[in-house]
Amino acid sequence: MGLSMSTKKIDCIYEGGIFRPLVKVDLEEGTIVKMTLKEERDEILERYAGSVKLDRVVSLEEILKLGEDRWQ
């Protein structure tokens, strides 16, 4: 007898040994959820891998310094 729950992606911050959501989460106290940990850097690389075409070699550091807003 399983419960149906939609999958949601939320940003969290890790402070004092606890993951704290950066948005309101509508869950009852004590609800158990599964988490997938992914650093923001890895997410940016996955999102734009193969879609950035330049006439020169670009380092990962250079891409990350530009910020995500430049790639949307």
ABEGO torsion letter per residue (X at the ends): XBBBBBBBBBBBBBBGGBBBBABBBBBBBGBBBBBBBBBAAAAAAAAABGABBBABBBBAAAAAAAEAAAAX
